[in-house]
Structures are given as C-alpha cells and as structure tokens.
Amino acid sequence: MRFSMAYRRGGTALFLTCAVIVYLLVLACVAPAAASAAPDGQGVLHFTVMVHLEGWDDDNKKEAFEKHAALVREYADLFEKYGARLTLESREFTAGCIRWGDNVLKEMEDRGHGVGVHADIGGSRKTTQKQLLTGIREMKEELESLGVTVRHVSGVCSDKDWVRACINAGYEAVTGTVSYALWSLDEANRPDGFEPYANPAAGHTAYPWDPAGAVSPWRTSDGRNWIQNDPKGKLLLIPSGASLVYAFEERNGKEHGGFDKDDLTAWRQILDEALTYTDSGSVNTYYAAWSLGSAVSTDVLEQWLRLIDEYVQDGRIVWTTVPEMIDLYNQNPV
C-alpha cells in the first residue's frame, strides 16, 4: 500500500513537472509569434499614386485624347522632379494611344512609371464568369500590344469569382479593391458591416475598411474567401489608400471645395497614421488614388509632392510603382 501511494504521488509529481515544462516550451514558442503579430511602427512605406486614366472618351475623340495625354506628360514631369513615380491604369486611354498613334503609356513605362489596366468591369449582376474573364484578358492583351508589360489590374469587382478570372487572365496583382467586391464571398465569409450594395458606386469604399489593413498586401486564389490570406495564393491584393484630391473629405466626412491646403493637412495625418501600422519585418505598401479625370492645380500638387518628400528624406517612404511592389512582395512574402 505504501509503495502504491508513493508511486502515485511520484507519478503525479512527475506528470505535473512535465506539464509545466511543456507549458513553458509552448509559451516560449508562441510568445515571439504573438509579439511579431503587432507591427512595430518602424517599417518603410512603399508608396505610389494610382492614376485611373478615365472619363475623356480618349478612344473616340482625338482632341480630348491629346489634352489628356498632355496632362499625363505634364504631371509625369512634375513627379519626376521629386523622384516620384506614378502608377497609371488605363482602358480607354489605351485604345486612344492605339487609334491616334501616340504611345504615351509605353513612354511612361520607359520613364520609370508603372502601367496596368483599369478594367471597370463586373458591376452588373448579369455579367457572366466567362464575360468577366474575356473582358479583362482582352484589356491586358490590348495594353500589351503597345509594348507595355502588364502585371496588375484595378476596377474588377463582381459577385462572380473575379479572383479566379484575374488569375486565369494572367494578372499577378489587383489594386483598388472596393466593398462591392465582397459580393463574391461565400455568405458566411462576409465581414460584419457588409451591405447588399446595389452597384459599385454604392459599395465604392476601399476594402479593407480598417486603416491598418491598407498597408498590408495579402495573397488569395479564391473569390469565395479572398479577404483571408492564403500564403500559396496566386493573386496579390494590394489595398488602396486615400484619395489624392479628396483626402480631407474622406477623413472628415464633410463636403470640400477641391484639392487645397486642407487636403495637404489631411495627408500629413493620413501618412503619420499609416506609418504607425508598418512593420520593419514586412513589405508595407500604400498609394494615393487619383481619377484623372479633371486637371488639378499644379501648385497644390507640387506642395503635396514636397510634403511626401519630407517623409522620403526621413527614410520612411520610398517611391515604388505597383509592379515594383509585386516584386518586393514576391521576394519577401511576409
């Protein structure tokens, strides 16, 4: 009996000792992972301006195309003055380059700017999966006919599997994803706050909604669960930042008179906040969204570029086109 009791006590003590050791080992392994999950706020922000070349009827009106092309070159000159690079996204402007014989987009790529497709497709529930795929594939091929290397697309949002369509069309990345694209998710995967958006205009808020999510690209391969990171995913989602010219309005929720000093103040607040979400061990991205669209004051735009240059000189921001962001993430998929 005494031997039996001693054996039980000894066995219990040994069990408890082993349990404590296992717990400590697990804690030692988990603690660093938990700590690394929180950004350290010391990362570099890879930054560009995503420019949608739209609204000018470039493929039908030569005079409009020429004015649009002149603006693109004027703004590119100004950006290059500060070592800054645009990422231009095009559809009808592509057709204009072809029809009117002025290959502005290849010129921009050769000057160091990024170029991709702005598809603006999928907003109708009547659009089929096949039509979605065919449309974005043809846009890619059209832009490639100008000699441009095409790796990414924006403006693809649909209740169909737009992720699979982008992958099958040969794109590596998507930009400018808005809330309407959440329609493709399985109902159980839709986030709190999802609404039955009637069209892309009703669901045009950039996703993720959380500002912290705007600096962190992720991968996916499936439109049914694309908001969840899949490290083996074939499509890179690079989330959108703030509007270049409506930053004050977006941040304060009130009407505003146009691109001016109030937007510059808002942009300083936006960047200061975005930098707190960066991590020194990750690829952090952010871009200003700009629909060109109507012209803006070059004086205010230059003031904005000077503002960005302060962060560049401090080493917190690096001008990086979307194709370069893709390369960075491929090299460091964290």
C-alpha positions as CSV (number, residue, x, y, z in Angstrom):
1,M,0.0,0.0,0.0
2,R,2.8,2.5,1.0
3,F,4.6,1.6,-2.2
4,S,1.5,2.1,-4.2
5,M,0.8,5.5,-2.6
6,A,4.4,6.7,-3.1
7,Y,4.2,5.5,-6.7
8,R,1.1,7.5,-7.3
9,R,2.5,10.6,-5.6
10,G,5.7,10.3,-7.5
11,G,3.8,9.8,-10.8
12,T,1.6,12.8,-10.1
13,A,4.7,14.9,-9.3
14,L,6.4,13.7,-12.5
15,F,3.3,14.5,-14.5
16,L,2.9,18.0,-13.1
17,T,6.6,18.7,-13.7
18,C,6.3,17.5,-17.3
19,A,3.2,19.6,-17.8
20,V,4.9,22.7,-16.5
21,I,7.9,22.1,-18.9
22,V,5.6,21.6,-21.9
23,Y,3.7,24.8,-21.0
24,L,6.9,26.8,-20.8
25,L,8.1,25.4,-24.1
26,V,4.8,26.3,-25.8
27,L,4.9,29.8,-24.2
28,A,8.4,30.3,-25.4
29,C,7.4,29.4,-29.0
30,V,4.1,31.3,-29.0
31,A,5.2,34.5,-27.3
32,P,7.5,35.6,-30.2
33,A,4.8,34.9,-32.7
34,A,2.3,36.9,-30.7
35,A,4.7,39.7,-30.4
36,S,5.5,39.7,-34.1
37,A,1.8,39.9,-34.9
38,A,1.8,43.5,-33.7
39,P,3.5,46.0,-36.1
40,D,6.5,47.8,-34.6
41,G,5.7,51.1,-36.5
42,Q,9.2,51.2,-37.8
43,G,8.7,49.9,-41.4
44,V,9.3,51.7,-44.7
45,L,6.2,52.6,-46.6
46,H,6.4,51.8,-50.3
47,F,4.3,54.5,-51.9
48,T,2.9,55.5,-55.3
49,V,-0.1,57.3,-56.8
50,M,-2.5,55.1,-58.6
51,V,-3.9,57.1,-61.5
52,H,-7.1,56.0,-63.3
53,L,-6.9,57.4,-66.8
54,E,-10.7,57.7,-67.5
55,G,-13.5,59.9,-68.4
56,W,-12.1,61.6,-71.5
57,D,-13.6,59.4,-74.3
58,D,-10.0,59.0,-75.5
59,D,-10.7,56.3,-78.0
60,N,-13.3,58.3,-79.9
61,K,-12.2,62.0,-79.6
62,K,-8.7,62.8,-80.8
63,E,-8.7,66.3,-79.3
64,A,-9.7,65.0,-75.9
65,F,-7.1,62.3,-76.1
66,E,-4.4,64.9,-77.0
67,K,-5.4,67.1,-74.0
68,H,-5.4,64.0,-71.7
69,A,-2.0,62.9,-73.0
70,A,-0.6,66.4,-72.4
71,L,-1.8,66.4,-68.8
72,V,-0.2,62.9,-68.2
73,R,3.1,64.2,-69.5
74,E,2.9,67.4,-67.5
75,Y,2.2,65.6,-64.3
76,A,4.9,63.0,-65.0
77,D,7.4,65.8,-65.5
78,L,6.4,67.3,-62.1
79,F,6.6,64.0,-60.3
80,E,10.0,63.1,-61.8
81,K,11.3,66.5,-60.4
82,Y,10.9,64.9,-56.9
83,G,12.0,61.4,-57.8
84,A,8.4,60.4,-57.6
85,R,6.7,57.8,-59.8
86,L,3.1,57.3,-60.9
87,T,1.3,54.0,-61.5
88,L,-1.0,54.6,-64.5
89,E,-4.0,52.4,-65.0
90,S,-5.8,52.5,-68.3
91,R,-8.5,51.2,-70.6
92,E,-10.0,53.8,-73.0
93,F,-6.7,55.7,-72.9
94,T,-5.0,52.5,-74.2
95,A,-7.4,52.5,-77.1
96,G,-6.7,56.2,-77.7
97,C,-2.9,55.5,-77.8
98,I,-3.5,52.9,-80.5
99,R,-6.1,54.8,-82.5
100,W,-4.3,58.2,-82.5
101,G,-0.7,56.8,-82.8
102,D,0.7,58.3,-79.7
103,N,2.1,55.6,-77.4
104,V,2.1,57.6,-74.2
105,L,1.8,54.5,-72.0
106,K,5.0,52.9,-73.3
107,E,6.7,56.2,-72.9
108,M,5.6,56.4,-69.3
109,E,6.9,52.9,-68.6
110,D,10.2,53.7,-70.2
111,R,10.5,56.7,-67.9
112,G,10.1,54.5,-64.9
113,H,6.4,54.8,-64.1
114,G,4.2,51.8,-63.6
115,V,1.4,50.8,-66.0
116,G,-1.6,48.5,-65.6
117,V,-5.2,48.0,-66.6
118,H,-8.2,49.8,-65.1
119,A,-10.9,47.4,-66.1
120,D,-14.0,48.9,-64.6
121,I,-15.9,45.7,-65.1
122,G,-18.1,43.3,-63.2
123,G,-20.6,45.8,-61.7
124,S,-23.6,44.2,-63.4
125,R,-25.0,41.1,-61.8
126,K,-25.8,40.0,-65.4
127,T,-22.1,39.7,-66.2
128,T,-21.1,36.1,-66.5
129,Q,-17.9,34.5,-65.3
130,K,-16.9,34.0,-69.0
131,Q,-17.6,37.6,-69.9
132,L,-15.6,38.8,-66.9
133,L,-12.6,36.7,-67.9
134,T,-12.8,37.5,-71.5
135,G,-13.1,41.2,-70.8
136,I,-10.0,41.6,-68.6
137,R,-7.9,39.3,-70.7
138,E,-8.7,41.4,-73.8
139,M,-7.8,44.6,-72.0
140,K,-4.5,43.1,-70.9
141,E,-3.7,42.0,-74.5
142,E,-4.6,45.4,-75.9
143,L,-2.2,47.1,-73.5
144,E,0.5,44.6,-74.2
145,S,0.1,45.4,-77.9
146,L,1.7,48.8,-77.1
147,G,4.8,47.0,-75.8
148,V,3.9,47.5,-72.1
149,T,4.5,44.8,-69.5
150,V,1.1,44.2,-67.8
151,R,1.1,42.6,-64.4
152,H,-1.8,44.1,-62.5
153,V,-5.4,45.3,-62.9
154,S,-7.8,47.5,-60.9
155,G,-11.6,48.1,-61.1
156,V,-12.5,44.4,-61.1
157,C,-15.4,43.9,-58.6
158,S,-18.2,41.4,-59.1
159,D,-20.4,38.9,-57.5
160,K,-18.7,36.3,-59.7
161,D,-15.3,34.8,-58.9
162,W,-13.3,37.8,-60.0
163,V,-10.2,36.5,-58.3
164,R,-10.1,33.3,-60.4
165,A,-10.8,35.5,-63.5
166,C,-7.8,37.7,-62.8
167,I,-5.6,34.7,-62.3
168,N,-6.7,33.0,-65.4
169,A,-6.3,36.2,-67.4
170,G,-2.6,36.3,-66.4
171,Y,-2.6,39.0,-63.8
172,E,-0.3,38.9,-60.8
173,A,-2.0,41.5,-58.7
174,V,-5.1,43.6,-58.1
175,T,-5.3,47.2,-56.9
176,G,-8.2,49.5,-55.9
177,T,-10.5,46.8,-54.5
178,V,-13.7,48.2,-53.2
179,S,-16.5,46.9,-51.0
180,Y,-18.7,45.8,-53.9
181,A,-16.2,43.0,-54.5
182,L,-17.3,41.5,-51.2
183,W,-20.3,40.1,-53.1
184,S,-18.2,37.2,-54.4
185,L,-17.5,35.9,-50.9
186,D,-19.5,33.0,-49.5
187,E,-22.1,34.5,-47.3
188,A,-20.5,33.0,-44.2
189,N,-17.2,34.8,-45.1
190,R,-18.7,38.3,-45.5
191,P,-17.4,40.7,-42.8
192,D,-19.6,42.5,-40.3
193,G,-20.5,45.8,-42.0
194,F,-21.2,44.2,-45.4
195,E,-24.3,45.7,-47.1
196,P,-26.2,44.4,-50.1
197,Y,-24.6,47.0,-52.4
198,A,-26.8,47.7,-55.4
199,N,-23.8,48.6,-57.6
200,P,-20.1,49.5,-57.4
201,A,-20.9,53.2,-56.8
202,A,-22.9,52.2,-53.7
203,G,-20.0,50.0,-52.5
204,H,-17.1,52.1,-53.6
205,T,-15.4,52.4,-50.2
206,A,-12.0,50.9,-50.3
207,Y,-11.6,47.5,-48.6
208,P,-10.1,46.7,-46.0
209,W,-12.1,49.3,-44.0
210,D,-9.6,49.3,-41.2
211,P,-6.7,51.8,-41.8
212,A,-4.2,49.2,-40.5
213,G,-5.2,46.9,-43.4
214,A,-4.3,49.5,-46.0
215,V,-0.6,48.9,-45.6
216,S,-0.6,45.1,-45.7
217,P,-0.9,43.2,-49.0
218,W,-2.0,39.6,-49.0
219,R,-2.5,36.7,-51.3
220,T,-5.6,34.8,-52.4
221,S,-6.7,32.3,-55.1
222,D,-10.4,32.2,-54.5
223,G,-13.2,34.8,-54.8
224,R,-15.2,32.9,-52.2
225,N,-12.8,33.8,-49.4
226,W,-10.4,36.4,-50.8
227,I,-10.3,38.5,-47.6
228,Q,-8.4,35.7,-45.9
229,N,-4.7,35.5,-46.5
230,D,-3.6,32.4,-48.4
231,P,0.3,32.3,-48.5
232,K,0.1,30.0,-51.5
233,G,-2.4,32.2,-53.3
234,K,-1.6,33.2,-56.9
235,L,-3.1,36.7,-56.8
236,L,-1.6,39.5,-54.7
237,L,-4.1,42.1,-53.3
238,I,-2.6,45.5,-52.8
239,P,-5.1,47.5,-50.8
240,S,-6.0,51.1,-51.6
241,G,-5.1,54.2,-49.6
242,A,-6.8,57.6,-49.5
243,S,-8.0,59.7,-52.4
244,L,-5.3,62.1,-53.6
245,V,-7.6,65.1,-54.1
246,Y,-10.5,64.2,-51.7
247,A,-8.4,63.3,-48.6
248,F,-10.0,66.0,-46.4
249,E,-13.5,65.0,-47.4
250,E,-12.8,61.3,-46.8
251,R,-11.1,61.8,-43.4
252,N,-13.6,64.3,-42.1
253,G,-16.9,63.2,-43.7
254,K,-17.8,66.6,-44.9
255,E,-18.1,68.3,-48.3
256,H,-15.0,70.2,-49.5
257,G,-14.2,72.7,-52.2
258,G,-11.4,70.8,-54.0
259,F,-7.7,69.9,-53.8
260,D,-6.1,72.5,-51.5
261,K,-4.2,73.1,-48.2
262,D,-6.8,71.3,-46.2
263,D,-6.1,68.1,-48.2
264,L,-2.4,68.6,-47.5
265,T,-3.1,68.7,-43.8
266,A,-5.3,65.6,-44.1
267,W,-2.5,63.8,-46.0
268,R,0.0,64.5,-43.2
269,Q,-2.4,63.0,-40.7
270,I,-3.0,60.0,-43.0
271,L,0.6,59.2,-43.5
272,D,1.5,59.7,-39.9
273,E,-1.2,57.2,-39.0
274,A,-0.3,54.7,-41.8
275,L,3.3,54.7,-40.6
276,T,2.3,53.5,-37.2
277,Y,0.8,50.3,-38.8
278,T,4.0,49.5,-40.7
279,D,6.4,46.8,-39.6
280,S,10.2,46.6,-40.2
281,G,9.9,42.9,-41.0
282,S,7.2,43.3,-43.6
283,V,6.6,44.8,-47.0
284,N,4.3,47.8,-46.3
285,T,2.5,49.5,-49.2
286,Y,0.3,52.5,-49.7
287,Y,-1.0,54.5,-52.6
288,A,-3.0,57.6,-53.2
289,A,-5.9,57.0,-55.6
290,W,-6.5,59.6,-58.3
291,S,-9.0,59.6,-61.1
292,L,-7.7,61.7,-64.0
293,G,-10.3,62.9,-64.5
294,S,-10.2,66.7,-64.4
295,A,-7.0,68.6,-64.0
296,V,-5.8,69.8,-60.6
297,S,-3.8,72.8,-59.5
298,T,-0.1,72.1,-60.3
299,D,0.8,74.5,-57.5
300,V,-1.1,72.4,-54.9
301,L,0.2,69.2,-56.4
302,E,3.8,70.4,-56.1
303,Q,3.1,71.3,-52.4
304,W,1.8,67.8,-51.9
305,L,4.9,66.3,-53.5
306,R,7.1,68.4,-51.2
307,L,5.1,67.1,-48.3
308,I,5.7,63.5,-49.4
309,D,9.4,64.3,-50.0
310,E,9.8,65.2,-46.3
311,Y,9.0,61.5,-45.5
312,V,11.2,60.3,-48.3
313,Q,14.2,62.3,-47.0
314,D,13.5,60.9,-43.5
315,G,13.7,57.4,-44.9
316,R,10.1,56.5,-44.0
317,I,8.6,56.5,-47.6
318,V,10.1,55.1,-50.8
319,W,8.5,55.8,-54.1
320,T,7.6,52.4,-55.5
321,T,5.4,51.6,-58.5
322,V,2.8,48.8,-58.3
323,P,4.9,46.4,-60.4
324,E,7.8,47.1,-58.1
325,M,5.6,46.3,-55.1
326,I,4.8,43.0,-56.7
327,D,8.5,42.2,-57.0
328,L,9.1,43.2,-53.4
329,Y,6.3,41.1,-52.0
330,N,7.5,38.1,-54.1
331,Q,10.9,38.4,-52.6
332,N,9.6,39.0,-49.0
333,P,6.2,37.4,-48.7
334,V,5.5,38.4,-45.1
